[in-house]
Every structure is written in C-alpha cells, then in structure tokens.
Amino acid sequence: MTILNYDDKGLIPVIVQHAITREVLTLAYMNEESYNKTVETKETWFYSRSRQELWHKGETSGNTQKVVSIRTDCDSDALIVEVLPNGPACHTGEETCFHNSLEKFDDTVGYNVVTSLISTIKERQQTMPEGAYTTYLFDKGVDKICKKVGEESAEVIIASKNDDAEELKWEAADLLYHLLVLLQNQKVNFYDLLQVLQKRHEEKADKK
C-alpha cells in the first residue's frame, strides 16, 4: 500500500483532471482527512488553506465532482484526481480554473475547444442574447434544431460522396455544433455521451 507524503503542514497538492477530456480543472490541496472523505464518498473533498477547514466541492453550488481514479507521482507527494464534473470547476462559472491563456505556441487544438463551445451554448440558452444564432435555434425549439441536424447530416454525406475532404471538414463541424445544441436542448450531457462510447469500447475489449 502506498503511503502518501504530506508536507510539514499536513497537506498534499492535488491536480483535478477531467476523466474524459483530460483537461486540468483546478489545483487544490488535501489533508489526510479530506483524502479519506474523498475515497469514502467518491466525490472531491479538499482542505482550504485560507479558511483552514475542509470543504466539499459543490456543497454550495451543486457542482460536485464524481471521482473516477486517484493517482500519485513517483515521490507520493502529489496527486492527480480524475473526475466527472457536475458543472463548472471554477467559482467564476468557467469549466476550468485554468481559463486565462498567457501564451500559445502552436495551433494544436483538442477537447478544450469542444468544452468551450459547450459552455458557450449553455450560456446562450440561459441568457438568450438577441441576434445570436444559437439563441435563434433555442427560440425555435426542438423541431428546428432537429431539422438543422438532419440538413447538416445530409451535407456531410454529400461531401463524403464527392470525396471533398475540405468540404467534409466544414460540414462535419457544422453537424457537431448543431448536435451539441440539440443535446443541450434535451438536457443530455455531452460527457455522458462520451461515457457511453467508453463503456462500449471497454465491453468490446473485454470480449477479445
């Protein structure tokens, strides 16, 4: 059994990471008691250095974090806690506390783009800003959104049949956007969808 190495204040740094997107959500600290509560409840508990007390993530906001796994580094003095978040990780309402970009050295994109788009779509549904296309879709309702998903699906098929990779890229992006709007309209979490895919993958791997 691995023994964790807490510092002289009885704390250990914790990197909280989205279990599916792999995005870093926040950096916090645990003491032995909050670690044990995390293991017991399978939700994140931390130790607040400013308030000098334990706190249960999401106890007030409802933005709890379901723990999937806990890993430690080679020195056992830092943790990575993989979670499935039930809402934003940051108190500002952002999905991750690390939302302020300082430098960017290449054009590599990843799940963070999808995460940002999901957040924007959710915000549009809540505030319904005038003139926004997403507002228009939510205002028209599920029939209009489904119609757009169908239209974009047809465009993806046409681009594929024409062997037009460039057109396919753009049409697939349009399809994904409208699908995300549909999921939000129907209150289906995109990450729950990814979990379904993960479960199917694991079940097929077990059968090999």
C-alpha positions as CSV (number, residue, x, y, z in Angstrom):
1,M,0.0,0.0,0.0
2,T,1.4,3.4,-1.0
3,I,1.9,5.9,1.9
4,L,1.3,9.5,0.9
5,N,3.9,12.1,1.8
6,Y,2.1,15.1,3.2
7,D,4.2,18.3,3.7
8,D,5.1,19.8,7.1
9,K,1.6,21.4,7.2
10,G,-0.1,18.0,6.6
11,L,-1.1,18.9,3.0
12,I,-0.6,17.4,-0.4
13,P,-1.2,19.2,-3.7
14,V,-4.0,17.8,-5.9
15,I,-4.4,18.3,-9.7
16,V,-8.0,17.7,-10.6
17,Q,-8.4,16.5,-14.2
18,H,-11.5,15.7,-16.3
19,A,-11.6,12.0,-16.7
20,I,-12.8,12.1,-20.3
21,T,-11.4,15.3,-21.8
22,R,-8.1,15.1,-19.8
23,E,-8.4,18.9,-19.2
24,V,-6.9,20.2,-16.0
25,L,-9.8,21.6,-14.0
26,T,-8.1,23.0,-10.8
27,L,-5.3,22.8,-8.4
28,A,-6.2,22.3,-4.7
29,Y,-4.9,20.7,-1.6
30,M,-5.9,17.8,0.6
31,N,-5.0,16.7,4.1
32,E,-5.4,13.1,5.3
33,E,-9.0,13.7,6.5
34,S,-10.2,15.2,3.2
35,Y,-8.4,12.5,1.2
36,N,-10.2,9.8,3.3
37,K,-13.5,11.6,2.8
38,T,-12.9,11.7,-1.0
39,V,-12.2,8.0,-1.0
40,E,-15.3,7.3,1.1
41,T,-17.8,9.4,-0.7
42,K,-16.2,9.2,-4.2
43,E,-16.6,13.0,-4.5
44,T,-13.8,15.5,-4.1
45,W,-13.1,17.0,-0.7
46,F,-10.3,19.5,-0.2
47,Y,-8.6,21.5,2.5
48,S,-8.9,25.3,2.3
49,R,-5.6,26.9,3.3
50,S,-7.2,30.3,3.6
51,R,-10.2,29.2,5.8
52,Q,-8.2,26.3,7.4
53,E,-11.1,23.9,7.1
54,L,-12.3,21.0,4.9
55,W,-14.7,21.8,2.0
56,H,-16.8,19.5,-0.2
57,K,-16.6,20.7,-3.8
58,G,-20.1,21.6,-4.9
59,E,-21.7,21.5,-1.5
60,T,-23.0,25.1,-2.1
61,S,-23.0,25.4,-5.9
62,G,-24.1,21.8,-6.7
63,N,-21.1,21.5,-9.0
64,T,-19.8,18.3,-7.4
65,Q,-17.1,16.1,-8.9
66,K,-17.5,12.3,-9.1
67,V,-14.1,10.7,-8.6
68,V,-13.1,8.1,-11.2
69,S,-9.5,7.5,-10.1
70,I,-6.7,8.8,-7.8
71,R,-3.1,8.6,-8.8
72,T,0.1,9.7,-7.1
73,D,3.5,10.6,-8.5
74,C,6.8,8.7,-8.1
75,D,7.5,10.5,-4.8
76,S,4.0,10.1,-3.5
77,D,3.9,13.8,-2.7
78,A,1.3,15.0,-5.3
79,L,-2.0,13.6,-6.5
80,I,-4.0,13.5,-9.8
81,V,-7.7,13.1,-9.1
82,E,-9.7,12.2,-12.3
83,V,-13.3,13.3,-12.1
84,L,-16.6,13.6,-13.9
85,P,-17.7,17.1,-13.1
86,N,-21.3,18.0,-12.5
87,G,-20.9,21.6,-13.7
88,P,-18.1,24.1,-13.8
89,A,-15.0,23.6,-11.7
90,C,-14.2,27.3,-11.3
91,H,-16.1,29.7,-9.0
92,T,-16.3,32.2,-11.9
93,G,-18.5,29.8,-13.9
94,E,-15.8,28.7,-16.2
95,E,-15.4,25.0,-16.9
96,T,-11.8,25.1,-15.6
97,C,-9.9,27.4,-13.3
98,F,-7.2,27.5,-16.0
99,H,-9.1,29.6,-18.4
100,N,-6.8,32.6,-18.8
101,S,-4.5,32.0,-21.7
102,L,-1.0,33.5,-21.4
103,E,0.9,32.1,-24.3
104,K,0.2,29.8,-27.3
105,F,3.0,28.4,-29.3
106,D,1.2,26.3,-32.0
107,D,-2.2,25.7,-33.5
108,T,-2.9,22.4,-31.7
109,V,-6.5,22.1,-30.6
110,G,-8.2,19.5,-28.6
111,Y,-11.1,18.8,-26.2
112,N,-10.8,22.3,-24.8
113,V,-12.4,23.7,-27.9
114,V,-15.4,21.4,-27.5
115,T,-15.5,22.2,-23.8
116,S,-15.5,25.9,-24.6
117,L,-18.2,25.5,-27.3
118,I,-20.4,23.5,-24.9
119,S,-20.0,26.3,-22.3
120,T,-21.0,28.9,-24.8
121,I,-24.1,27.0,-26.0
122,K,-25.2,26.6,-22.4
123,E,-24.7,30.3,-21.7
124,R,-26.7,31.2,-24.8
125,Q,-29.6,29.1,-23.6
126,Q,-29.5,30.8,-20.2
127,T,-29.2,34.4,-21.4
128,M,-30.7,34.2,-24.9
129,P,-28.7,37.2,-26.3
130,E,-30.5,38.9,-29.1
131,G,-29.1,38.3,-32.6
132,A,-27.1,35.2,-31.7
133,Y,-27.7,32.2,-34.0
134,T,-27.8,29.8,-31.0
135,T,-30.5,31.9,-29.4
136,Y,-32.5,31.6,-32.6
137,L,-32.2,27.8,-32.5
138,F,-33.3,27.6,-28.9
139,D,-36.1,30.1,-29.5
140,K,-37.4,28.0,-32.5
141,G,-37.3,24.8,-30.4
142,V,-36.5,21.1,-30.9
143,D,-38.2,20.8,-34.4
144,K,-35.9,23.5,-35.9
145,I,-32.8,22.1,-34.2
146,C,-33.6,18.6,-35.4
147,K,-34.2,19.9,-38.9
148,K,-30.7,21.5,-38.9
149,V,-29.1,18.3,-37.6
150,G,-30.7,16.5,-40.5
151,E,-29.6,19.1,-43.0
152,E,-26.1,19.1,-41.8
153,S,-26.0,15.3,-41.8
154,A,-27.0,15.3,-45.4
155,E,-24.3,17.8,-46.2
156,V,-21.7,15.5,-44.6
157,I,-22.9,12.6,-46.7
158,I,-22.7,14.7,-49.9
159,A,-19.2,16.0,-49.1
160,S,-18.1,12.4,-48.4
161,K,-19.7,11.1,-51.7
162,N,-17.9,13.8,-53.5
163,D,-14.5,12.9,-51.9
164,D,-14.2,16.5,-50.8
165,A,-12.1,16.4,-47.6
166,E,-12.1,20.1,-47.2
167,E,-15.8,20.5,-47.5
168,L,-16.3,17.4,-45.3
169,K,-14.3,19.1,-42.5
170,W,-16.5,22.2,-42.5
171,E,-19.8,20.3,-42.8
172,A,-18.8,17.9,-40.0
173,A,-18.0,20.9,-37.8
174,D,-21.5,22.3,-38.6
175,L,-23.0,18.9,-37.7
176,L,-21.2,18.7,-34.4
177,Y,-22.2,22.2,-33.4
178,H,-25.9,21.6,-34.1
179,L,-25.7,18.2,-32.4
180,L,-24.3,19.9,-29.3
181,V,-27.2,22.4,-29.4
182,L,-29.6,19.5,-29.6
183,L,-28.0,17.8,-26.6
184,Q,-28.2,21.0,-24.6
185,N,-31.9,21.5,-25.6
186,Q,-32.7,17.9,-24.5
187,K,-30.6,18.3,-21.3
188,V,-28.2,15.5,-22.3
189,N,-24.7,16.0,-21.1
190,F,-22.1,15.6,-23.8
191,Y,-19.8,13.8,-21.4
192,D,-22.4,11.3,-20.6
193,L,-22.4,10.5,-24.3
194,L,-18.6,10.0,-24.2
195,Q,-19.1,7.7,-21.2
196,V,-21.5,5.5,-23.3
197,L,-18.8,5.3,-26.0
198,Q,-16.1,4.5,-23.4
199,K,-18.4,1.7,-21.9
200,R,-19.0,0.2,-25.3
201,H,-15.2,0.2,-26.0
202,E,-14.4,-1.5,-22.7
203,E,-17.1,-4.1,-23.2
204,K,-15.8,-5.0,-26.7
205,A,-12.2,-5.1,-25.3
206,D,-13.3,-7.5,-22.6
207,K,-14.7,-9.8,-25.2
208,K,-11.4,-10.1,-27.1
